[in-house]
Amino acid sequence: MDLAKLSLTDLQRGWQMQANERQCNYCAANWVAETPVSEIEQHLQTVHGGNLNQLIHLNSRYNTLTAKQQDLLTAFATGIKDQDLAKQLQVAAATIRHQKFTFREKAKQAKLYLAIYEQVFGESAQQLVSDPLIDIPEQPRQPDDRWLITESEAAQTLQHYFDFTTDPLRLIRLPKKQKSIIIVLTRIIDEIPVNQPLTEPALNELLKPIYFDYVTVRRYLIEYGFLSRRADGSQYWRPANNRKEN
């Protein structure tokens, strides 16, 4: 699931509108726009164990819930009484009430943060959905604002630096600004197969048709985390998870 492309409503209901059809957030299932919501909800429950279950256990870097917190939220969703849950977990009822209080506090913190963010940066959560951020590779170090790239910004930059009339893909020139370099690399990496070990000569053969200074391109792909390699440089590969959701 690409969280950056989904609104809060999309997340809460488990499906999204794509063109003239309704699309499941978790698989390729889709329905015509007139399909009853009850039919989609039945799919979510039967195939995915329910939308809420998927959200609670979502494998995303934005899901900061611990395993214990996920279990508690799953239990709370059933409507179980505090006393009964406390008995199941062999803890005091006061402990369960404290956990509920903690979850409410987190929700309040999130609401305050969104209000501050919108005021400081002048963009609402809805704006982030209408022009979402592109996926980025898993970073060995903490990413910074160079990686905050919207889809429209990326499209404009790619059109400026690539000649898309040729086959194979050809880079006209390397940009100087780091953010533009990152955008260019997001397109070049698509020419590299996923999880396929490559020797340096084999990798070079893939990069040479794209740009004459393929050595610099190769170095950038490593530096910015798009490619991994062994310490001795004998093998390169594109990790399967090197394009992460925002």
N, C-alpha and C positions, 0 to 999 in steps of 0.2 A: 504494500500500500504506500503510495506517495502522499504523505500527509500535507505537503506543501500545496497540492492541487485540490485538496478537499476542504469544503467549508465545514463549520461546526455542525450544521444540519446534516451534511453528507456523512460525517463521522458517526453521528448519533443514530442515523437510520440504517447505515450499512450499505447504502447504494447511492449512486450519483447519476446525474443526467449527462449523457454524452450524445450530442447531436439530437436525434429524435428517438433515442432509446434510453432505457434505464440499465445501468451497468453495475454489477456486483463489485464491491470494494475489494473482495478477496480472491476472486477468480474471474475467468473469462465469460461467465454467464451473463446474458443480457436479455432484456425483454422490450417489447414495443412500449411506447409511452402510455398506452391505454391499459397496460397490465395492472390488475388490482394489486395494491400494496401487500395485501394478505398473502398473495402468491409468492412475492419476493421474500417476505418474512418467513414463509414456510421453507423456502430454499436456504435462507440464512440459518435457520434452526436445524434443518436436517443435514445439510452439508458442512456447515461451519460451527455447529454447536451454539448458534445464536450470536448476534452482533456484539452484545455486551461482553460475552466470553472472549471474543476475538480482540476487542479493544483492551480489556484488562491484561491479556497475555500477549499483546502485540510485540513482536520482535523489532524494536526500533530504539535508536539511541534517545529518542524523546520520551520513551516509557521508562521513567526512573523508579517505578514501583519495585520494591523488593519482592521476593517470592512469598514472604509472609504477608505482605500487604496485598498481593494479588489474591492469596487464599482468603484473606479477610473480606475483601471487597466482593469476591464471588459468593461468600457465605451471606454477607449483608444483602446481596441482591435477591436472595431467596426469601427474604422477609423473616428469617429466623429470629426469635426473641433473644435478647441479650443473655438472659439467664441460661437458655438452652445452649447457646453457642459457647458460653463460658464453661458449661459442663463438658461439652465435646472437647474443648481445647484444654480442659483442666486448669483454668485460670479463674481469677475472681471476676465477677460481673463488672466491677469498677474498671478493670483493665480493658474490657470490651468497650465500655462507655468512653474511656480515654482515647481509644483508637478512633472511634467515630468523631470525637472532638478534633483530633489531629487531622483527619481527612477534611473536615469542614474548614479548618484553618488554612490548609493548603489551597482550597478552592478560593478563599478570600484573598490569599496572596496572589493567586493567578489573576484574579479580577483586577486587583490593584496594579499589577505589573502591566497588563494590557492597556489600562488607562494611561499609565505613564508612558509606555512605548508609543502609543498613538499620538500623544501630545509632543513628545520629544522628536520623533522622526517623521511626523506628519503623514503617516500612513496607517490605515486601519487593517485589522485582520482580513477584512474582505478584499482590500487592495492586494494583499499578499496572495490571496487566492486567484484574483483576476490576472495577476502577472507574477506567477510563482517563481521561486528560486529553482535553479537547475540542480541536478544531482551532482555531488562532488565525491571524490575518492576518499576512502578512509585515510585519515591523516596520522602520520607518526608523531606529530606535534599538534598543539592546539591551533585550529584554524582561526584566521582573523578576517577582517572585513574585505580582504581581497576575494574571498570565496562567496561573498554575498552577491550573487549574479542572477538577475532575473532572466526569464526566457526571452523576453523582447530584447534585452541588452545583448544577450548571447547571439541571437539571430542577426542583429545589426552588425556586430563585430565579425562574425563568421563571413558574412557577405562582403565585408571590406577586405578581408585578408586571404580569402580562398577564391580560386577560379573553379567554379562548379560546372563549367561547360566542358571540362576535360575528363577523361577516364584513363587512368585512375585519378583520384583526388589530387589537386596540386595547390600547395601553399605559395602565395605570391611573394610574401615576405614575412619575416618574424616581427611581431610588434615589440616595442620597447617597454611599454608599461606592463607590470607584472599581472594585473588583472586581465588584460587582453591576452597575455601569454597563456594564462590558465584557460580562458575560453577557447583559444586555438587548440590547446592540448585535449580539451574535452571532445573535440571532433577527431583529432588524429588518433586517439586511443581506440576509437571505434574500428579502426583498420587492423587492430591487433587482436588475434583470437584469445578467448578467455581460457585461463588455466592450461595453456599449452606451453610447455617449456621450450625456450628458444635459445640457441647459441647467439653470440653477438653477431656473427656474419648473417645468420638467418634473420635476425631482427633488422639489421641494416638493409637487407634486401626488401623488407616491407616498407622501410622509411625512405629509401633513396628516391622512389618515384614521386614522393610527396614533396620533398624539399631537398635542395642540393646540399645544404649544411645539415645532413642527417645526424651527424655526431652531436651537434648542439641540441637538436630535437630530442635525441635519445637521452641526453643528460638532463634536460628539463623534465622529461617523463619520469625519470627516477627522482629528481629533486622534489617534484611536486606530488609525488606519491601515486602517480598513475601506473607505474610499473614497479615490480620488485625484482631484485637480483641477488645472487649469491655474493658473498663478500669478495670472492676471487674473480667475479665477473664472468664466470664460465656459463652461467645460465640466467636467463631473464624470463619473466612471465607476468601476465596481466591477471591479478587476483579476481576471482569471481565476484567478490564483494567490493571491488574498488570504485563502484559508483553507488554512493549511499543516498537515501532519501533525506529531504530537508525538513 
